[in-house]
Amino acid sequence: MITKIFFTMLVIIVVGMIFKSQNQGKATTPESKKTPGQKSDETASLAPKTVAYLLIGLLIVVSGAVGYFSWSDSNQVVSLRVINAGGTLSEYQAYRKDISGREFTSIDGIYIRLADTDRLEMLIKE
């Protein structure tokens, strides 16, 4: 997870350096050499800033969407059916984030650890 953040920061820094080098590489003409009909280059530097802000905004929106969908998926309530070796059936409800391997915590706060002979069925409510 931390590598994704570092990679994103690296991309932002590289894009910023590219925009900065493009702005410095432009030969600016002094005001005295400009002809009266020639426009100023002030609007030309607006485009890289706008693109950078749009990229940052897009990054924030996508990160927020991924975070929301991850949170929504982990807080989904699922019905669990535990069938032991003797055929006894027990039903529980738990959040998806509370299920890990052969153990889970139900919505009621009951911690259940399954034996190797137990079978777990997960019924997802849509």
N, C-alpha and C positions, 0 to 999 in steps of 0.2 A: 504494500500500500504506500509506504513512504517513497519507494522508487517512482511510483506514478506521480507523486507530488514533485519530486526532484526533476523528473523528466519534463513536466509541464513548466516548471520554473525555468529550466534550461531553454525550452522553446521560446518562452516569452523574452528571455534575455537576448537570445540570438536574433529574434525578430526586431527587438529594440535597437540592437547594435547595427543591423542592416539598415533600418530607417535612419539612424543617426549618421551612418557613413554616407548614405545617399544625399542627405541634406548638407553635409560638410563638403562633399565632392562637387556640388554645384558651384559654378563660378557666378558670384553675385556681381552685378554691374553697379558701379557707384551711381548715385542719383544724378550727378552732373552729366554722365555719359548717356543717360536714358533720353529717348526722344519723348516729346510731350504726349504722343498717342500710345506709348508703351505702358502696359499694365505692370503693377508691382507684383512680386513673387510671394506676397504674404499669403495668398490663397493656396499656393502650391504646397506649403508646409502643413496645411490643414488636412490634406488627404491621408498622409501616413498616421497622423494622430487619430483621425477618425477610424481608420482601419484598426489601429491598436486598441482603441476603446471598444470597438465592435467585437474584436476577438476576446478581449477580457470579459465583456458582457456575455458573449456566447459561452465562454468557459464557465462563468458563474451560473448561467441558466442550466446548462447541461449537468453541472455538478449538483445543483439543487434537484433536478429531475431524477437523477440517479439515486441520490440520497432519499428522496421521497418514496420512490418505488421500492427501494431496499427496505425502508422502514415499514411500508405498507405490507410487503410480503412477509416480513418477519413477525408482524403483529396479527397475522391471519389466524383465526381460530379453526382448528382441525379436530375432528372426532377420532379418537383412538380406541381400537378394540384389541384387548389383550386376551389371548387364548392360551391357557397353560396346558401342560402335558396331559392332564386329566380331562380336558375338554371344557373346563369352566370358562365362561365368558365374562369379562369385565369391560365396561365402557367408561372412557374418560374424555375430557375435553382439555386441550392445551393450546397455547400459542406455539406457532411454528418455531419461534426462536428458542423455546424452552426444550425442544427435542434434540437430543444429541446421542447418536448411536443407539444403544440399548437402554437408555435411561431418559426420563423426562419428568417435568414438574407440571402437574395439572393446574387448571385455572383456580381450583380450590386450595392450592398450596400443597398438595400431596406429592411427595417425591417417590417415584417408582423406578426401580432398577429391575430389568427383566433378566431371567435366567436364560441359559443357552437353549433350554427346551421350550421356552415360551415363544409365542408368535405374536407379532404386532401388525395390525392392519390400520392404515391411516386413511380416513375418509375426509376428503377436502370439501368444504362447503363453498359453493359458488355464489 
